Every structure is written in C-alpha cells, then in structure tokens.
Amino acid sequence: MKKRYKVLIVLFVILAIIGSGFAYLINKSQREFDIMMAQEIEPLDLLGVSDGVYRGEYFAFPIGVIVNVTIENHLITKIELVKHTNGQGEPAEIITDDVVAMQSLDIDLISGASYSSKVILLAIDDAFKN
C-alpha cells in the first residue's frame, strides 16, 4: 500500500474519533438540558428566610451560574450574578429583575435563552436550599 493511502487512512480514523467525541458531548449536553428543563422549582416561602445574602449555583454544561440573593424583611431585594458562563444566553440575565419584581421563581423563561434562564432560576432556588 502506498504511503499516501496509509496517511489518508490514519487521518480518516483520527477524524472519525474526533467526530464521535463531539457527537457524544452534544448528546450528553442535550440529555442534561432535558433533565434540567424538566426540573420543577418549588414556590418560594420567604417568611422563614432571615435577612442576609444567600449564594446559590447551578451548572448544566456548558452553562454555569453563581448568584448572590439579598433578602431584607422577607423580600428579595437584589440578585447579583456572580458568574454566568453561557453560549449566547446573555439576554437571560434580565430574568433576575423579573424574580425581584414578582418575588417568585414561577415566571416565564426568556425567549431565545430558555436554558440560561432556567439555570439562573435553579441557581436562585439553590440559594435558599443551602
């Protein structure tokens, strides 16, 4: 067999392995997103929450969120996004304003940024579970 054909075969095998790896990662990410989107968020009961700053986090590859939630007089007064790694989910960041305004996590996800919106809500929910 000519050397050129051996090189082409090796390149083909390498590309097939890389392609399989990408397919695996995409499939794994989609499964994680499906599980995340199906998660129910319980209604907030802020009456039992003392004043202070609560940290929450949630990660669903490739999206990760860390939040600080400020509670004063049993009301959410501020939500700070400490970290928000995302693809194109920056528009989802306005969902924190909706949570403060509604004092609830039962709000509509931001259209076009559903995954990031849900991760932010789950991070806020996590702040009250720690």
C-alpha positions in Angstrom: 0.0 0.0 0.0 1.3 3.4 -0.9 2.4 5.7 1.9 -0.1 8.3 0.8 -3.0 5.9 1.3 -1.8 4.9 4.8 -1.7 8.6 5.8 -5.2 9.2 4.5 -6.5 6.1 6.4 -4.9 7.4 9.6 -6.3 10.9 9.1 -9.8 9.3 8.4 -9.6 7.3 11.7 -8.5 10.4 13.6 -11.3 12.4 12.2 -13.8 9.6 12.9 -12.7 9.5 16.6 -12.9 13.3 16.9 -16.4 13.3 15.3 -17.6 10.6 17.7 -16.3 12.6 20.6 -18.2 15.7 19.5 -21.4 13.6 18.9 -21.0 12.2 22.4 -20.6 15.6 24.0 -23.6 17.0 22.1 -25.8 14.1 23.1 -24.7 14.3 26.7 -25.4 18.0 26.9 -28.8 17.6 25.3 -29.7 14.9 27.9 -28.6 17.2 30.7 -30.7 20.1 29.3 -33.7 17.8 29.0 -33.3 16.8 32.7 -32.8 20.4 33.8 -35.8 21.7 31.9 -38.0 19.0 33.4 -36.9 20.0 37.0 -39.7 21.6 39.0 -38.9 24.7 41.1 -40.9 24.8 44.3 -42.7 28.1 45.2 -40.6 30.5 47.4 -41.6 30.8 51.0 -39.6 33.8 52.1 -41.3 34.1 55.5 -38.9 31.7 57.0 -35.8 33.3 55.4 -33.7 35.6 57.6 -32.2 38.8 56.2 -28.9 38.2 54.6 -27.1 37.3 51.3 -27.5 33.8 50.1 -25.3 32.1 47.5 -26.7 29.6 45.0 -25.3 27.8 42.0 -26.3 25.5 39.2 -24.4 24.1 36.3 -25.6 22.3 33.2 -22.7 22.1 30.7 -21.9 24.5 29.1 -23.9 26.9 31.2 -23.0 27.8 34.8 -24.4 30.3 37.2 -23.5 31.5 40.6 -25.8 34.1 42.3 -25.9 36.1 45.5 -29.5 36.7 46.6 -30.1 39.5 49.1 -33.1 39.2 51.4 -34.4 42.1 53.5 -37.7 41.9 55.5 -38.6 38.6 53.8 -38.3 40.1 50.4 -35.8 39.6 47.6 -34.2 43.0 47.2 -31.3 42.1 44.9 -29.9 39.3 42.8 -26.3 39.5 41.7 -25.0 37.3 39.0 -21.5 36.5 40.3 -20.8 34.2 37.4 -22.7 33.3 34.3 -20.9 31.2 31.7 -23.0 30.7 28.7 -23.1 30.4 25.0 -25.4 33.1 23.8 -27.7 33.3 26.9 -26.8 36.8 28.0 -30.4 38.1 27.4 -31.5 35.7 30.1 -29.8 37.8 32.7 -32.8 40.1 32.9 -34.8 37.3 34.4 -33.3 38.4 37.8 -35.2 41.6 37.5 -38.5 39.7 37.0 -37.8 37.5 40.1 -37.2 40.6 42.2 -40.4 42.3 40.8 -42.6 39.2 41.2 -40.9 37.8 44.4 -41.3 34.4 42.7 -39.4 31.9 40.6 -42.6 31.0 38.8 -42.0 33.2 35.8 -41.7 32.8 32.1 -38.3 31.9 30.7 -36.7 34.4 28.4 -37.4 33.5 24.7 -34.3 32.5 22.9 -32.4 32.0 26.1 -34.5 29.3 27.8 -31.6 27.1 29.0 -29.7 30.1 30.6 -33.0 31.4 32.1 -33.7 28.0 33.7 -30.1 27.7 35.0 -30.4 31.1 36.6 -33.7 30.2 38.3 -32.3 27.0 39.5 -29.3 28.8 41.0 -31.6 31.2 42.8 -33.6 28.3 44.1 -30.4 26.7 45.3 -29.5 29.8 47.3 -32.5 29.0 49.6 -31.7 25.3 49.9 -28.2 25.8 51.4 
